[in-house]
Amino acid sequence: QTLLGGAMAHTADQDVAYNAVGAILQVALGNKVIQDKFTAQDVPKAVKKILNHHKQINYMGEFDELRSWLKAPPSTGTKTSKKNKLENTPTFSDTSMTATSMASTSGKSLKHGHE
């Protein structure tokens, strides 16, 4: 299951939303290829929807450089069903990143600042 699929399936769970969106943003951070793939699959739109649902989530500026990417208009590519978009969303294995390597690479924890 993809990170986005997990976040969308558990939108009521703030911890799942925080960690899944944080992982998606971490993978996109500084990676134009992944940003383009995510944009083609409307991932920024889904991320914004999740963050709008959980307004108390705060990454303390860690992903500020992604603001313009998140504000970009949705993909205008070929229309696909929501199911296909989620099935085609890159997973950590697609990007050679694991949750463990991502955390050690960033040197930051994906813990809530408000706990």
A tleap script that builds the chain and sets N, CA, C and O, in Angstrom:
source leaprc.protein.ff14SB
mol = sequence {
  NGLN THR LEU LEU GLY GLY ALA MET ALA HIE
  THR ALA ASP GLN ASP VAL ALA TYR ASN ALA
  VAL GLY ALA ILE LEU GLN VAL ALA LEU GLY
  ASN LYS VAL ILE GLN ASP LYS PHE THR ALA
  GLN ASP VAL PRO LYS ALA VAL LYS LYS ILE
  LEU ASN HIE HIE LYS GLN ILE ASN TYR MET
  GLY GLU PHE ASP GLU LEU ARG SER TRP LEU
  LYS ALA PRO PRO SER THR GLY THR LYS THR
  SER LYS LYS ASN LYS LEU GLU ASN THR PRO
  THR PHE SER ASP THR SER MET THR ALA THR
  SER MET ALA SER THR SER GLY LYS SER LEU
  LYS HIE GLY HIE CGLU
}
set mol.1.N position { 0.849 -1.178 0.000 }
set mol.1.CA position { 0.000 0.000 0.000 }
set mol.1.C position { 0.893 1.240 0.000 }
set mol.1.O position { 1.923 1.277 0.674 }
set mol.2.N position { 0.499 2.222 -0.741 }
set mol.2.CA position { 1.304 3.428 -0.823 }
set mol.2.C position { 1.091 4.296 0.405 }
set mol.2.O position { 0.125 4.127 1.148 }
set mol.3.N position { 2.001 5.217 0.601 }
set mol.3.CA position { 1.858 6.170 1.713 }
set mol.3.C position { 0.596 7.004 1.567 }
set mol.3.O position { -0.144 7.203 2.531 }
set mol.4.N position { 0.359 7.486 0.362 }
set mol.4.CA position { -0.826 8.315 0.133 }
set mol.4.C position { -2.090 7.507 0.352 }
set mol.4.O position { -3.045 7.994 0.957 }
set mol.5.N position { -2.101 6.280 -0.136 }
set mol.5.CA position { -3.261 5.418 0.075 }
set mol.5.C position { -3.526 5.195 1.556 }
set mol.5.O position { -4.676 5.212 1.996 }
set mol.6.N position { -2.465 4.987 2.321 }
set mol.6.CA position { -2.605 4.812 3.765 }
set mol.6.C position { -3.123 6.057 4.449 }
set mol.6.O position { -3.983 5.990 5.327 }
set mol.7.N position { -2.593 7.189 4.040 }
set mol.7.CA position { -3.039 8.457 4.633 }
set mol.7.C position { -4.499 8.729 4.300 }
set mol.7.O position { -5.260 9.185 5.153 }
set mol.8.N position { -4.889 8.451 3.069 }
set mol.8.CA position { -6.271 8.692 2.663 }
set mol.8.C position { -7.224 7.709 3.348 }
set mol.8.O position { -8.361 8.060 3.665 }
set mol.9.N position { -6.760 6.492 3.572 }
set mol.9.CA position { -7.616 5.483 4.213 }
set mol.9.C position { -7.807 5.754 5.701 }
set mol.9.O position { -8.777 5.295 6.304 }
set mol.10.N position { -6.876 6.499 6.288 }
set mol.10.CA position { -6.924 6.766 7.728 }
set mol.10.C position { -6.938 8.273 8.006 }
set mol.10.O position { -6.211 8.757 8.873 }
set mol.11.N position { -7.764 9.003 7.270 }
set mol.11.CA position { -7.759 10.458 7.407 }
set mol.11.C position { -8.133 10.925 8.804 }
set mol.11.O position { -7.749 12.027 9.197 }
set mol.12.N position { -8.863 10.130 9.562 }
set mol.12.CA position { -9.245 10.535 10.912 }
set mol.12.C position { -8.086 10.397 11.898 }
set mol.12.O position { -8.113 11.006 12.968 }
set mol.13.N position { -7.084 9.616 11.559 }
set mol.13.CA position { -5.962 9.365 12.459 }
set mol.13.C position { -4.848 10.367 12.186 }
set mol.13.O position { -4.137 10.253 11.187 }
set mol.14.N position { -4.699 11.330 13.056 }
set mol.14.CA position { -3.714 12.393 12.862 }
set mol.14.C position { -2.283 11.868 12.839 }
set mol.14.O position { -1.458 12.381 12.082 }
set mol.15.N position { -1.972 10.875 13.638 }
set mol.15.CA position { -0.613 10.332 13.641 }
set mol.15.C position { -0.262 9.708 12.288 }
set mol.15.O position { 0.840 9.906 11.777 }
set mol.16.N position { -1.197 8.960 11.715 }
set mol.16.CA position { -0.971 8.361 10.404 }
set mol.16.C position { -0.819 9.464 9.359 }
set mol.16.O position { 0.085 9.416 8.524 }
set mol.17.N position { -1.702 10.452 9.410 }
set mol.17.CA position { -1.638 11.564 8.457 }
set mol.17.C position { -0.303 12.298 8.562 }
set mol.17.O position { 0.333 12.585 7.548 }
set mol.18.N position { 0.116 12.600 9.785 }
set mol.18.CA position { 1.367 13.329 10.007 }
set mol.18.C position { 2.565 12.572 9.436 }
set mol.18.O position { 3.388 13.145 8.724 }
set mol.19.N position { 2.653 11.307 9.747 }
set mol.19.CA position { 3.799 10.510 9.305 }
set mol.19.C position { 3.761 10.217 7.810 }
set mol.19.O position { 4.797 10.282 7.148 }
set mol.20.N position { 2.596 9.899 7.267 }
set mol.20.CA position { 2.497 9.601 5.838 }
set mol.20.C position { 2.776 10.844 5.000 }
set mol.20.O position { 3.546 10.784 4.042 }
set mol.21.N position { 2.162 11.961 5.348 }
set mol.21.CA position { 2.401 13.197 4.602 }
set mol.21.C position { 3.854 13.639 4.781 }
set mol.21.O position { 4.487 14.082 3.823 }
set mol.22.N position { 4.378 13.522 5.978 }
set mol.22.CA position { 5.779 13.874 6.210 }
set mol.22.C position { 6.721 13.045 5.357 }
set mol.22.O position { 7.706 13.561 4.829 }
set mol.23.N position { 6.421 11.760 5.221 }
set mol.23.CA position { 7.259 10.889 4.384 }
set mol.23.C position { 7.147 11.274 2.913 }
set mol.23.O position { 8.151 11.304 2.203 }
set mol.24.N position { 5.936 11.567 2.452 }
set mol.24.CA position { 5.738 12.005 1.067 }
set mol.24.C position { 6.518 13.294 0.805 }
set mol.24.O position { 7.210 13.412 -0.206 }
set mol.25.N position { 6.404 14.250 1.713 }
set mol.25.CA position { 7.114 15.518 1.548 }
set mol.25.C position { 8.622 15.326 1.602 }
set mol.25.O position { 9.356 15.989 0.870 }
set mol.26.N position { 9.088 14.433 2.453 }
set mol.26.CA position { 10.525 14.165 2.549 }
set mol.26.C position { 11.054 13.594 1.238 }
set mol.26.O position { 12.126 13.985 0.774 }
set mol.27.N position { 10.305 12.670 0.643 }
set mol.27.CA position { 10.717 12.077 -0.632 }
set mol.27.C position { 10.725 13.140 -1.730 }
set mol.27.O position { 11.611 13.132 -2.585 }
set mol.28.N position { 9.759 14.049 -1.719 }
set mol.28.CA position { 9.659 15.094 -2.745 }
set mol.28.C position { 10.690 16.213 -2.553 }
set mol.28.O position { 11.052 16.897 -3.511 }
set mol.29.N position { 11.148 16.392 -1.346 }
set mol.29.CA position { 12.058 17.487 -1.012 }
set mol.29.C position { 13.331 17.416 -1.853 }
set mol.29.O position { 14.082 16.445 -1.769 }
set mol.30.N position { 13.566 18.435 -2.655 }
set mol.30.CA position { 14.776 18.511 -3.459 }
set mol.30.C position { 14.845 17.501 -4.589 }
set mol.30.O position { 15.919 17.286 -5.151 }
set mol.31.N position { 13.728 16.873 -4.937 }
set mol.31.CA position { 13.732 15.834 -5.958 }
set mol.31.C position { 12.695 16.174 -7.032 }
set mol.31.O position { 11.535 15.775 -6.934 }
set mol.32.N position { 13.120 16.906 -8.044 }
set mol.32.CA position { 12.222 17.374 -9.107 }
set mol.32.C position { 11.575 16.213 -9.858 }
set mol.32.O position { 10.411 16.306 -10.249 }
set mol.33.N position { 12.305 15.132 -10.064 }
set mol.33.CA position { 11.749 13.969 -10.771 }
set mol.33.C position { 10.549 13.413 -10.004 }
set mol.33.O position { 9.493 13.163 -10.584 }
set mol.34.N position { 10.720 13.228 -8.719 }
set mol.34.CA position { 9.622 12.719 -7.890 }
set mol.34.C position { 8.486 13.738 -7.821 }
set mol.34.O position { 7.316 13.364 -7.895 }
set mol.35.N position { 8.821 15.022 -7.678 }
set mol.35.CA position { 7.777 16.052 -7.665 }
set mol.35.C position { 6.939 15.985 -8.934 }
set mol.35.O position { 5.713 16.080 -8.876 }
set mol.36.N position { 7.588 15.823 -10.074 }
set mol.36.CA position { 6.856 15.729 -11.343 }
set mol.36.C position { 5.969 14.493 -11.385 }
set mol.36.O position { 4.827 14.561 -11.839 }
set mol.37.N position { 6.490 13.361 -10.912 }
set mol.37.CA position { 5.682 12.129 -10.863 }
set mol.37.C position { 4.493 12.310 -9.923 }
set mol.37.O position { 3.363 11.950 -10.254 }
set mol.38.N position { 4.763 12.867 -8.758 }
set mol.38.CA position { 3.676 13.102 -7.801 }
set mol.38.C position { 2.644 14.075 -8.364 }
set mol.38.O position { 1.444 13.872 -8.178 }
set mol.39.N position { 3.088 15.119 -9.044 }
set mol.39.CA position { 2.171 16.099 -9.622 }
set mol.39.C position { 1.290 15.439 -10.678 }
set mol.39.O position { 0.088 15.697 -10.735 }
set mol.40.N position { 1.877 14.598 -11.506 }
set mol.40.CA position { 1.117 13.897 -12.542 }
set mol.40.C position { 0.023 13.013 -11.938 }
set mol.40.O position { -0.966 12.704 -12.602 }
set mol.41.N position { 0.203 12.612 -10.686 }
set mol.41.CA position { -0.758 11.751 -10.000 }
set mol.41.C position { -1.586 12.524 -8.978 }
set mol.41.O position { -2.274 11.927 -8.149 }
set mol.42.N position { -1.518 13.850 -9.040 }
set mol.42.CA position { -2.284 14.738 -8.152 }
set mol.42.C position { -2.000 14.525 -6.665 }
set mol.42.O position { -2.869 14.746 -5.823 }
set mol.43.N position { -0.785 14.096 -6.353 }
set mol.43.CA position { -0.397 13.909 -4.955 }
set mol.43.C position { -0.443 15.234 -4.184 }
set mol.43.O position { -0.926 15.248 -3.051 }
set mol.44.N position { 0.044 16.358 -4.756 }
set mol.44.CA position { -0.035 17.610 -3.987 }
set mol.44.C position { -1.467 17.953 -3.562 }
set mol.44.O position { -1.689 18.435 -2.451 }
set mol.45.N position { -2.426 17.708 -4.439 }
set mol.45.CA position { -3.838 17.970 -4.117 }
set mol.45.C position { -4.287 17.117 -2.932 }
set mol.45.O position { -4.963 17.606 -2.027 }
set mol.46.N position { -3.906 15.838 -2.945 }
set mol.46.CA position { -4.280 14.939 -1.848 }
set mol.46.C position { -3.587 15.344 -0.550 }
set mol.46.O position { -4.195 15.291 0.519 }
set mol.47.N position { -2.317 15.751 -0.635 }
set mol.47.CA position { -1.575 16.209 0.554 }
set mol.47.C position { -2.256 17.432 1.145 }
set mol.47.O position { -2.445 17.518 2.358 }
set mol.48.N position { -2.626 18.383 0.285 }
set mol.48.CA position { -3.314 19.593 0.777 }
set mol.48.C position { -4.635 19.237 1.443 }
set mol.48.O position { -4.996 19.825 2.462 }
set mol.49.N position { -5.354 18.283 0.877 }
set mol.49.CA position { -6.629 17.857 1.458 }
set mol.49.C position { -6.412 17.278 2.861 }
set mol.49.O position { -7.155 17.588 3.792 }
set mol.50.N position { -5.402 16.449 2.995 }
set mol.50.CA position { -5.104 15.844 4.303 }
set mol.50.C position { -4.681 16.924 5.298 }
set mol.50.O position { -5.141 16.927 6.440 }
set mol.51.N position { -3.809 17.840 4.876 }
set mol.51.CA position { -3.350 18.901 5.779 }
set mol.51.C position { -4.478 19.862 6.150 }
set mol.51.O position { -4.500 20.389 7.262 }
set mol.52.N position { -5.407 20.092 5.237 }
set mol.52.CA position { -6.560 20.927 5.568 }
set mol.52.C position { -7.458 20.249 6.590 }
set mol.52.O position { -8.107 20.916 7.397 }
set mol.53.N position { -7.494 18.928 6.556 }
set mol.53.CA position { -8.288 18.168 7.530 }
set mol.53.C position { -7.618 18.177 8.909 }
set mol.53.O position { -8.300 18.145 9.933 }
set mol.54.N position { -6.309 18.218 8.931 }
set mol.54.CA position { -5.534 18.200 10.179 }
set mol.54.C position { -4.722 19.491 10.286 }
set mol.54.O position { -3.498 19.475 10.153 }
set mol.55.N position { -5.400 20.587 10.521 }
set mol.55.CA position { -4.746 21.903 10.552 }
set mol.55.C position { -3.697 22.037 11.652 }
set mol.55.O position { -2.831 22.908 11.572 }
set mol.56.N position { -3.760 21.198 12.666 }
set mol.56.CA position { -2.797 21.283 13.766 }
set mol.56.C position { -1.450 20.638 13.434 }
set mol.56.O position { -0.497 20.779 14.200 }
set mol.57.N position { -1.358 19.933 12.307 }
set mol.57.CA position { -0.078 19.348 11.903 }
set mol.57.C position { 0.870 20.481 11.527 }
set mol.57.O position { 0.519 21.385 10.769 }
set mol.58.N position { 2.084 20.409 12.079 }
set mol.58.CA position { 3.082 21.449 11.831 }
set mol.58.C position { 4.447 20.789 11.702 }
set mol.58.O position { 4.919 20.118 12.619 }
set mol.59.N position { 5.065 20.991 10.557 }
set mol.59.CA position { 6.394 20.417 10.323 }
set mol.59.C position { 7.505 21.418 10.636 }
set mol.59.O position { 8.659 21.196 10.269 }
set mol.60.N position { 7.171 22.494 11.296 }
set mol.60.CA position { 8.144 23.483 11.782 }
set mol.60.C position { 9.058 24.016 10.670 }
set mol.60.O position { 10.251 24.222 10.894 }
set mol.61.N position { 8.504 24.237 9.482 }
set mol.61.CA position { 9.255 24.819 8.385 }
set mol.61.C position { 10.154 23.859 7.626 }
set mol.61.O position { 10.849 24.274 6.699 }
set mol.62.N position { 10.157 22.585 7.998 }
set mol.62.CA position { 11.049 21.614 7.378 }
set mol.62.C position { 10.824 21.475 5.866 }
set mol.62.O position { 11.755 21.156 5.127 }
set mol.63.N position { 9.590 21.716 5.409 }
set mol.63.CA position { 9.269 21.524 3.997 }
set mol.63.C position { 8.884 22.828 3.309 }
set mol.63.O position { 8.144 22.807 2.325 }
set mol.64.N position { 9.371 23.957 3.807 }
set mol.64.CA position { 9.025 25.254 3.235 }
set mol.64.C position { 9.352 25.353 1.751 }
set mol.64.O position { 8.632 26.020 1.007 }
set mol.65.N position { 10.415 24.707 1.310 }
set mol.65.CA position { 10.789 24.818 -0.099 }
set mol.65.C position { 9.777 24.121 -1.020 }
set mol.65.O position { 9.844 24.282 -2.238 }
set mol.66.N position { 8.853 23.360 -0.456 }
set mol.66.CA position { 7.829 22.675 -1.256 }
set mol.66.C position { 6.523 23.472 -1.363 }
set mol.66.O position { 5.576 23.020 -2.006 }
set mol.67.N position { 6.469 24.646 -0.741 }
set mol.67.CA position { 5.219 25.429 -0.760 }
set mol.67.C position { 4.724 25.695 -2.178 }
set mol.67.O position { 3.545 25.489 -2.464 }
set mol.68.N position { 5.599 26.145 -3.065 }
set mol.68.CA position { 5.149 26.453 -4.432 }
set mol.68.C position { 4.723 25.183 -5.163 }
set mol.68.O position { 3.781 25.217 -5.954 }
set mol.69.N position { 5.397 24.076 -4.913 }
set mol.69.CA position { 5.001 22.807 -5.534 }
set mol.69.C position { 3.606 22.402 -5.058 }
set mol.69.O position { 2.785 21.947 -5.855 }
set mol.70.N position { 3.339 22.562 -3.776 }
set mol.70.CA position { 2.027 22.195 -3.250 }
set mol.70.C position { 0.924 23.119 -3.751 }
set mol.70.O position { -0.233 22.710 -3.849 }
set mol.71.N position { 1.274 24.359 -4.068 }
set mol.71.CA position { 0.284 25.325 -4.549 }
set mol.71.C position { 0.072 25.250 -6.055 }
set mol.71.O position { -0.846 25.878 -6.582 }
set mol.72.N position { 0.905 24.492 -6.749 }
set mol.72.CA position { 0.789 24.382 -8.204 }
set mol.72.C position { -0.563 23.799 -8.582 }
set mol.72.O position { -1.144 23.023 -7.823 }
set mol.73.N position { -1.064 24.172 -9.755 }
set mol.73.CA position { -2.355 23.607 -10.184 }
set mol.73.C position { -2.253 22.100 -10.371 }
set mol.73.O position { -1.173 21.574 -10.639 }
set mol.74.N position { -3.374 21.411 -10.229 }
set mol.74.CA position { -3.376 19.953 -10.408 }
set mol.74.C position { -2.906 19.578 -11.810 }
set mol.74.O position { -2.908 20.401 -12.725 }
set mol.75.N position { -2.516 18.351 -11.952 }
set mol.75.CA position { -2.055 17.821 -13.230 }
set mol.75.C position { -3.132 17.989 -14.287 }
set mol.75.O position { -4.323 17.845 -14.010 }
set mol.76.N position { -2.694 18.296 -15.511 }
set mol.76.CA position { -3.633 18.391 -16.625 }
set mol.76.C position { -3.440 17.235 -17.587 }
set mol.76.O position { -3.927 17.262 -18.717 }
set mol.77.N position { -2.722 16.215 -17.123 }
set mol.77.CA position { -2.436 15.045 -17.957 }
set mol.77.C position { -3.666 14.201 -18.175 }
set mol.77.O position { -4.788 14.622 -17.894 }
set mol.78.N position { -3.444 13.024 -18.670 }
set mol.78.CA position { -4.523 12.088 -18.953 }
set mol.78.C position { -5.286 11.783 -17.678 }
set mol.78.O position { -4.703 11.518 -16.628 }
set mol.79.N position { -6.590 11.828 -17.795 }
set mol.79.CA position { -7.436 11.521 -16.644 }
set mol.79.C position { -7.370 10.026 -16.347 }
set mol.79.O position { -7.491 9.186 -17.238 }
set mol.80.N position { -7.175 9.728 -15.077 }
set mol.80.CA position { -7.220 8.339 -14.632 }
set mol.80.C position { -8.110 8.276 -13.420 }
set mol.80.O position { -8.383 9.290 -12.777 }
set mol.81.N position { -8.555 7.093 -13.115 }
set mol.81.CA position { -9.412 6.944 -11.951 }
set mol.81.C position { -8.596 7.158 -10.686 }
set mol.81.O position { -7.371 7.033 -10.697 }
set mol.82.N position { -9.280 7.481 -9.603 }
set mol.82.CA position { -8.608 7.674 -8.311 }
set mol.82.C position { -7.843 6.412 -7.934 }
set mol.82.O position { -6.726 6.483 -7.421 }
set mol.83.N position { -8.454 5.251 -8.193 }
set mol.83.CA position { -7.799 3.989 -7.853 }
set mol.83.C position { -6.478 3.859 -8.609 }
set mol.83.O position { -5.467 3.482 -8.017 }
set mol.84.N position { -6.473 4.164 -9.905 }
set mol.84.CA position { -5.254 4.057 -10.691 }
set mol.84.C position { -4.197 5.033 -10.218 }
set mol.84.O position { -3.013 4.697 -10.205 }
set mol.85.N position { -4.593 6.228 -9.830 }
set mol.85.CA position { -3.630 7.206 -9.329 }
set mol.85.C position { -2.923 6.668 -8.096 }
set mol.85.O position { -1.704 6.785 -7.974 }
set mol.86.N position { -3.681 6.084 -7.188 }
set mol.86.CA position { -3.085 5.565 -5.961 }
set mol.86.C position { -2.218 4.353 -6.253 }
set mol.86.O position { -1.167 4.183 -5.635 }
set mol.87.N position { -2.638 3.510 -7.180 }
set mol.87.CA position { -1.848 2.334 -7.511 }
set mol.87.C position { -0.514 2.722 -8.144 }
set mol.87.O position { 0.480 2.015 -7.980 }
set mol.88.N position { -0.487 3.839 -8.865 }
set mol.88.CA position { 0.720 4.248 -9.570 }
set mol.88.C position { 1.587 5.220 -8.783 }
set mol.88.O position { 2.624 5.657 -9.281 }
set mol.89.N position { 1.185 5.566 -7.566 }
set mol.89.CA position { 1.981 6.473 -6.756 }
set mol.89.C position { 3.254 5.772 -6.324 }
set mol.89.O position { 3.193 4.665 -5.790 }
set mol.90.N position { 4.421 6.399 -6.546 }
set mol.90.CA position { 5.676 5.749 -6.144 }
set mol.90.C position { 5.693 5.451 -4.655 }
set mol.90.O position { 5.270 6.266 -3.836 }
set mol.91.N position { 6.184 4.283 -4.326 }
set mol.91.CA position { 6.353 3.905 -2.937 }
set mol.91.C position { 7.808 4.117 -2.566 }
set mol.91.O position { 8.610 4.485 -3.425 }
set mol.92.N position { 8.169 3.897 -1.315 }
set mol.92.CA position { 9.562 4.042 -0.913 }
set mol.92.C position { 10.454 3.140 -1.742 }
set mol.92.O position { 11.570 3.525 -2.090 }
set mol.93.N position { 9.981 1.945 -2.065 }
set mol.93.CA position { 10.829 1.040 -2.845 }
set mol.93.C position { 11.064 1.591 -4.246 }
set mol.93.O position { 12.124 1.362 -4.829 }
set mol.94.N position { 10.079 2.321 -4.800 }
set mol.94.CA position { 10.240 2.919 -6.118 }
set mol.94.C position { 11.302 4.007 -6.112 }
set mol.94.O position { 11.918 4.272 -7.144 }
set mol.95.N position { 11.521 4.628 -4.988 }
set mol.95.CA position { 12.455 5.748 -4.916 }
set mol.95.C position { 13.728 5.388 -4.163 }
set mol.95.O position { 14.516 6.265 -3.811 }
set mol.96.N position { 13.924 4.109 -3.920 }
set mol.96.CA position { 15.101 3.612 -3.191 }
set mol.96.C position { 15.227 4.237 -1.809 }
set mol.96.O position { 16.336 4.452 -1.321 }
set mol.97.N position { 14.113 4.524 -1.190 }
set mol.97.CA position { 14.103 5.107 0.143 }
set mol.97.C position { 13.256 4.221 1.040 }
set mol.97.O position { 12.194 3.746 0.638 }
set mol.98.N position { 13.728 4.006 2.241 }
set mol.98.CA position { 12.919 3.337 3.244 }
set mol.98.C position { 12.635 4.339 4.337 }
set mol.98.O position { 13.300 5.372 4.419 }
set mol.99.N position { 11.667 4.055 5.169 }
set mol.99.CA position { 11.365 4.959 6.273 }
set mol.99.C position { 12.593 5.148 7.151 }
set mol.99.O position { 12.858 6.253 7.625 }
set mol.100.N position { 13.342 4.073 7.366 }
set mol.100.CA position { 14.535 4.159 8.209 }
set mol.100.C position { 15.611 5.008 7.556 }
set mol.100.O position { 16.205 5.861 8.215 }
set mol.101.N position { 15.874 4.789 6.268 }
set mol.101.CA position { 16.918 5.576 5.606 }
set mol.101.C position { 16.503 7.023 5.478 }
set mol.101.O position { 17.348 7.914 5.550 }
set mol.102.N position { 15.201 7.282 5.286 }
set mol.102.CA position { 14.730 8.647 5.181 }
set mol.102.C position { 14.963 9.383 6.491 }
set mol.102.O position { 15.434 10.521 6.492 }
set mol.103.N position { 14.639 8.746 7.592 }
set mol.103.CA position { 14.811 9.386 8.889 }
set mol.103.C position { 16.285 9.631 9.173 }
set mol.103.O position { 16.648 10.688 9.689 }
set mol.104.N position { 17.141 8.665 8.843 }
set mol.104.CA position { 18.559 8.852 9.126 }
set mol.104.C position { 19.179 9.864 8.175 }
set mol.104.O position { 20.119 10.565 8.548 }
set mol.105.N position { 18.662 9.950 6.940 }
set mol.105.CA position { 19.178 10.922 5.975 }
set mol.105.C position { 18.818 12.339 6.391 }
set mol.105.O position { 19.646 13.247 6.307 }
set mol.106.N position { 17.586 12.527 6.839 }
set mol.106.CA position { 17.158 13.873 7.182 }
set mol.106.C position { 17.700 14.300 8.537 }
set mol.106.O position { 17.842 15.493 8.802 }
set mol.107.N position { 18.000 13.342 9.388 }
set mol.107.CA position { 18.482 13.667 10.735 }
set mol.107.C position { 17.377 14.232 11.613 }
set mol.107.O position { 17.641 14.739 12.704 }
set mol.108.N position { 16.159 14.147 11.144 }
set mol.108.CA position { 15.038 14.697 11.900 }
set mol.108.C position { 14.011 13.624 12.143 }
set mol.108.O position { 13.867 12.693 11.350 }
set mol.109.N position { 13.315 13.752 13.216 }
set mol.109.CA position { 12.275 12.818 13.590 }
set mol.109.C position { 10.953 13.283 13.014 }
set mol.109.O position { 10.739 14.484 12.844 }
set mol.110.N position { 10.073 12.359 12.716 }
set mol.110.CA position { 8.744 12.712 12.265 }
set mol.110.C position { 7.763 12.710 13.441 }
set mol.110.O position { 6.630 12.245 13.312 }
set mol.111.N position { 8.196 13.222 14.562 }
set mol.111.CA position { 7.341 13.319 15.745 }
set mol.111.C position { 6.585 14.645 15.714 }
set mol.111.O position { 7.050 15.635 15.149 }
set mol.112.N position { 5.429 14.636 16.323 }
set mol.112.CA position { 4.625 15.855 16.428 }
set mol.112.C position { 5.312 16.867 17.330 }
set mol.112.O position { 5.902 16.505 18.348 }
set mol.113.N position { 5.233 18.119 16.959 }
set mol.113.CA position { 5.771 19.182 17.801 }
set mol.113.C position { 4.837 19.542 18.931 }
set mol.113.O position { 5.216 20.288 19.834 }
set mol.114.N position { 3.609 19.020 18.898 }
set mol.114.CA position { 2.614 19.418 19.889 }
set mol.114.C position { 2.271 18.311 20.872 }
set mol.114.O position { 1.294 18.432 21.611 }
set mol.115.N position { 3.045 17.242 20.900 }
set mol.115.CA position { 2.717 16.143 21.840 }
set mol.115.C position { 3.136 16.493 23.256 }
set mol.115.O position { 2.942 15.695 24.173 }
savepdb mol mol.pdb
quit
